[in-house]
Amino acid sequence: MYATDLKFLIPELVLLLGIIVSTVLPLFNNLQTIDSRQPYQVISLNSFSILILTSVLLLHLNNTTTYACFGMQLVSSTFIWYCKTMILFFSIISLYFMSLSFKHKIDSYNEVAPLMLTSILGVLLLTSVNDLLILYLALELSSFAVYILAVSSKPTAFSLEAGMKYFVLGALSSGIILFVLACYMSYWYDYTF
């Protein structure tokens, strides 16, 4: 049952594997570079190739019917497929502009690219969710990376203060969402929406 359901999650699983690779790739930068390009170009090329491979797999798995998998926790339809395609398209564009701005900050880009890919993975999971607990986890996955990205732009006191405020407000809203979900599930005895 779950083996056929994994076909639905192939783009997200490839993106997850790409996040792991783009996290580990800077560790081997000191040993020998893959080619004569600068390290940020290797990370940028890796991030682009991950997003393009995910987009190609998503385009290949075009769904014309509504499909529910993992016990109605995730749903796929033509509209969800279209939304995921648009998310990946705009993510590739934003990653391109981000790589242009981080041209001279190699260490920062090595940390930012996997975080941005993690946020994209959370948003892709958020589009196809049909379960309240998975909704909460996907929302937290996408927002956790954004908390770190908000602080990593400039290491000043204002940036750290803004990141801390963003984290505290995110934790407060996350607690409120979790409380509302717990009330809803205890009243209706249902996890789907």
Sine and cosine of phi, psi and omega as CSV:
sin_phi,cos_phi,sin_psi,cos_psi,sin_omega,cos_omega
0.00,0.00,-0.78,0.63,-0.05,-1.00
-0.97,0.24,-0.35,0.94,0.03,-1.00
-0.92,0.39,-0.62,0.78,0.06,-1.00
-0.96,0.27,-0.44,0.90,0.03,-1.00
-0.96,0.29,-0.41,0.91,0.00,-1.00
-0.92,0.38,-0.39,0.92,0.05,-1.00
-0.87,0.49,-0.53,0.85,0.02,-1.00
-0.93,0.37,-0.51,0.86,-0.08,-1.00
-0.99,-0.16,0.22,0.98,-0.04,-1.00
-0.86,0.51,-0.70,0.71,0.03,-1.00
-0.88,0.47,-0.65,0.76,0.01,-1.00
-0.93,0.37,-0.60,0.80,0.04,-1.00
-0.93,0.37,-0.61,0.80,0.07,-1.00
-0.91,0.41,-0.64,0.77,0.05,-1.00
-0.91,0.42,-0.62,0.78,0.05,-1.00
-0.90,0.43,-0.68,0.73,0.06,-1.00
-0.89,0.45,-0.62,0.79,0.05,-1.00
-0.91,0.41,-0.57,0.82,0.06,-1.00
-0.90,0.43,-0.67,0.74,0.03,-1.00
-0.90,0.44,-0.68,0.73,0.01,-1.00
-0.91,0.41,-0.69,0.73,-0.02,-1.00
-0.95,0.31,-0.31,0.95,0.10,-0.99
-0.98,0.18,-0.61,0.79,-0.07,-1.00
-1.00,0.09,-0.44,0.90,-0.07,-1.00
-0.84,0.54,-0.65,0.76,0.03,-1.00
-0.91,0.42,-0.34,0.94,0.03,-1.00
-0.92,0.39,-0.51,0.86,-0.01,-1.00
-1.00,-0.06,0.15,0.99,-0.03,-1.00
-0.93,0.36,-0.53,0.85,-0.02,-1.00
-0.97,0.25,-0.44,0.90,-0.04,-1.00
-0.94,0.34,-0.89,0.46,0.06,-1.00
-0.33,-0.94,0.72,-0.70,0.04,-1.00
-0.97,0.24,0.42,-0.91,-0.04,-1.00
-0.91,0.42,-0.63,0.77,0.09,-1.00
-0.51,-0.86,-0.24,-0.97,-0.12,-0.99
-0.99,0.16,0.04,1.00,0.00,-1.00
-0.96,0.29,0.31,-0.95,0.03,-1.00
-0.95,0.33,0.40,-0.92,-0.06,-1.00
-0.86,0.50,-0.60,0.80,-0.01,-1.00
-0.91,0.41,-0.50,0.87,0.03,-1.00
-0.94,0.34,-0.58,0.81,0.05,-1.00
-0.92,0.40,-0.70,0.72,0.04,-1.00
-0.91,0.42,-0.65,0.76,0.01,-1.00
-0.91,0.42,-0.69,0.72,0.04,-1.00
-0.90,0.44,-0.62,0.79,0.05,-1.00
-0.90,0.43,-0.70,0.71,-0.01,-1.00
-0.92,0.40,-0.67,0.75,0.06,-1.00
-0.89,0.45,-0.69,0.73,-0.02,-1.00
-0.91,0.41,-0.57,0.82,0.05,-1.00
-0.90,0.43,-0.74,0.68,-0.02,-1.00
-0.93,0.37,-0.59,0.80,0.01,-1.00
-0.94,0.34,-0.64,0.77,0.06,-1.00
-0.90,0.44,-0.64,0.77,0.06,-1.00
-0.90,0.44,-0.65,0.76,0.02,-1.00
-0.91,0.42,-0.67,0.75,0.01,-1.00
-0.90,0.43,-0.67,0.74,0.04,-1.00
-0.91,0.42,-0.60,0.80,0.03,-1.00
-0.93,0.37,-0.64,0.77,0.05,-1.00
-0.92,0.39,-0.54,0.84,0.03,-1.00
-0.94,0.33,-0.53,0.85,-0.02,-1.00
-1.00,-0.09,0.66,0.75,-0.02,-1.00
-0.88,0.47,0.84,-0.54,0.00,-1.00
-0.98,-0.18,0.79,-0.62,0.08,-1.00
-0.97,-0.24,-0.16,0.99,0.03,-1.00
-0.85,-0.52,0.32,-0.95,0.07,-1.00
-0.98,0.18,0.73,-0.68,-0.06,-1.00
-0.70,-0.72,0.77,-0.63,0.05,-1.00
-0.94,-0.35,0.68,-0.74,-0.01,-1.00
-0.71,-0.70,0.26,-0.96,-0.03,-1.00
0.83,0.56,0.73,0.69,0.06,-1.00
0.92,0.39,0.71,0.70,0.01,-1.00
0.91,0.42,0.34,0.94,0.04,-1.00
-0.99,0.12,-0.52,0.85,0.05,-1.00
-0.83,-0.56,0.62,-0.78,-0.05,-1.00
-0.79,-0.62,0.59,-0.81,0.07,-1.00
-0.79,-0.61,0.66,-0.75,0.07,-1.00
-0.49,-0.87,0.04,-1.00,0.01,-1.00
-0.91,0.42,-0.63,0.77,0.02,-1.00
-0.91,0.41,-0.67,0.74,0.03,-1.00
-0.91,0.42,-0.64,0.77,0.05,-1.00
-0.88,0.47,-0.67,0.74,0.03,-1.00
-0.90,0.44,-0.69,0.73,0.01,-1.00
-0.89,0.45,-0.67,0.74,0.02,-1.00
-0.91,0.42,-0.61,0.80,0.03,-1.00
-0.90,0.43,-0.68,0.73,0.02,-1.00
-0.92,0.39,-0.62,0.79,0.04,-1.00
-0.88,0.47,-0.71,0.71,0.00,-1.00
-0.93,0.38,-0.60,0.80,0.03,-1.00
-0.89,0.46,-0.76,0.65,0.00,-1.00
-0.95,0.32,-0.44,0.90,0.08,-1.00
-0.93,0.36,-0.63,0.78,0.04,-1.00
-0.90,0.44,-0.66,0.75,0.02,-1.00
-0.91,0.43,-0.71,0.71,-0.01,-1.00
-0.93,0.36,-0.55,0.84,0.07,-1.00
-0.92,0.39,-0.57,0.82,0.05,-1.00
-0.90,0.44,-0.74,0.67,0.00,-1.00
-0.93,0.37,-0.54,0.84,0.05,-1.00
-0.93,0.38,-0.61,0.79,0.02,-1.00
-0.93,0.38,-0.50,0.87,0.08,-1.00
-0.94,0.35,-0.60,0.80,-0.03,-1.00
-0.98,0.22,-0.40,0.92,-0.01,-1.00
-0.99,-0.15,0.40,0.92,-0.08,-1.00
-0.88,0.48,-0.58,0.81,-0.07,-1.00
-0.97,-0.24,0.01,1.00,0.00,-1.00
-0.90,-0.43,0.98,0.19,-0.14,-0.99
-0.92,0.39,-0.69,0.72,-0.05,-1.00
-0.91,0.42,-0.62,0.78,0.00,-1.00
-0.92,0.39,-0.64,0.77,-0.05,-1.00
-0.93,0.36,-0.52,0.85,0.05,-1.00
-0.88,0.47,-0.47,0.88,0.02,-1.00
-1.00,-0.01,-0.51,0.86,-0.13,-0.99
-0.98,0.20,-0.62,0.79,-0.06,-1.00
-0.87,0.49,-0.74,0.67,0.06,-1.00
-0.91,0.42,-0.54,0.84,0.03,-1.00
-0.92,0.38,-0.63,0.77,0.04,-1.00
-0.92,0.39,-0.64,0.77,0.05,-1.00
-0.90,0.43,-0.57,0.82,0.05,-1.00
-0.91,0.40,-0.65,0.76,0.05,-1.00
-0.91,0.42,-0.63,0.78,0.05,-1.00
-0.90,0.44,-0.65,0.76,0.05,-1.00
-0.88,0.47,-0.67,0.75,0.04,-1.00
-0.89,0.45,-0.63,0.77,0.01,-1.00
-0.94,0.34,-0.62,0.78,0.04,-1.00
-0.90,0.44,-0.64,0.77,0.06,-1.00
-0.93,0.36,-0.55,0.84,-0.01,-1.00
-0.91,0.41,-0.50,0.87,-0.03,-1.00
-0.96,0.29,-0.46,0.89,-0.10,-1.00
-0.94,-0.34,0.24,0.97,-0.07,-1.00
-0.99,0.15,0.55,-0.84,0.04,-1.00
-0.74,-0.68,0.11,0.99,-0.04,-1.00
-0.86,-0.51,0.63,-0.78,-0.08,-1.00
-0.93,0.36,-0.60,0.80,0.01,-1.00
-0.94,0.34,-0.62,0.78,0.05,-1.00
-0.93,0.37,-0.57,0.82,0.08,-1.00
-0.86,0.51,-0.71,0.71,0.00,-1.00
-0.91,0.43,-0.69,0.73,-0.01,-1.00
-0.92,0.39,-0.64,0.77,0.03,-1.00
-0.93,0.38,-0.60,0.80,0.06,-1.00
-0.91,0.42,-0.65,0.76,0.04,-1.00
-0.94,0.35,-0.59,0.81,0.03,-1.00
-0.90,0.44,-0.66,0.75,0.00,-1.00
-0.96,0.28,-0.56,0.83,-0.04,-1.00
-0.99,0.13,-0.46,0.89,0.00,-1.00
-0.88,0.47,-0.67,0.74,0.02,-1.00
-0.93,0.36,-0.54,0.84,-0.01,-1.00
-0.94,0.33,-0.52,0.85,0.07,-1.00
-0.86,0.51,-0.71,0.71,-0.02,-1.00
-0.95,0.32,-0.61,0.79,0.02,-1.00
-0.91,0.42,-0.52,0.85,0.00,-1.00
-0.93,0.38,-0.51,0.86,-0.03,-1.00
-1.00,0.04,-0.46,0.89,-0.18,-0.98
-0.98,0.19,-0.08,1.00,-0.06,-1.00
-0.94,0.34,-0.77,0.63,0.02,-1.00
-0.68,-0.73,0.84,-0.54,-0.01,-1.00
-0.99,0.17,0.91,0.42,0.05,-1.00
-0.92,-0.38,0.14,-0.99,0.00,-1.00
-0.91,0.41,-0.59,0.81,0.01,-1.00
-0.92,0.40,-0.62,0.78,0.01,-1.00
-0.91,0.40,-0.68,0.73,0.03,-1.00
-0.91,0.41,-0.61,0.79,0.03,-1.00
-0.92,0.39,-0.67,0.74,0.02,-1.00
-0.91,0.42,-0.66,0.75,0.04,-1.00
-0.90,0.43,-0.62,0.79,0.03,-1.00
-0.93,0.38,-0.66,0.75,0.06,-1.00
-0.89,0.45,-0.66,0.75,0.02,-1.00
-0.89,0.45,-0.65,0.76,0.02,-1.00
-0.92,0.39,-0.68,0.73,-0.01,-1.00
-0.91,0.41,-0.69,0.72,0.04,-1.00
-0.91,0.41,-0.59,0.80,0.06,-1.00
-0.91,0.41,-0.63,0.78,0.04,-1.00
-0.92,0.39,-0.63,0.78,0.04,-1.00
-0.91,0.42,-0.72,0.69,0.02,-1.00
-0.92,0.39,-0.56,0.83,0.05,-1.00
-0.91,0.42,-0.64,0.77,0.06,-1.00
-0.90,0.43,-0.63,0.77,0.03,-1.00
-0.91,0.40,-0.69,0.73,0.03,-1.00
-0.88,0.48,-0.69,0.72,0.00,-1.00
-0.90,0.44,-0.62,0.79,0.05,-1.00
-0.91,0.41,-0.70,0.72,0.01,-1.00
-0.90,0.43,-0.66,0.76,0.04,-1.00
-0.90,0.43,-0.63,0.78,0.03,-1.00
-0.91,0.42,-0.65,0.76,0.05,-1.00
-0.90,0.43,-0.68,0.73,0.00,-1.00
-0.89,0.45,-0.71,0.70,-0.04,-1.00
-0.94,0.33,-0.53,0.85,0.02,-1.00
-0.96,0.28,-0.48,0.88,0.00,-1.00
-0.99,0.14,-0.71,0.70,-0.10,-1.00
-1.00,-0.10,-0.23,0.97,-0.06,-1.00
0.82,0.58,0.63,0.78,-0.06,-1.00
-0.63,-0.78,0.68,-0.73,-0.02,-1.00
-0.98,-0.20,-0.23,0.97,-0.05,-1.00
-1.00,-0.08,0.28,-0.96,0.05,-1.00
-0.73,-0.68,0.00,0.00,0.00,0.00
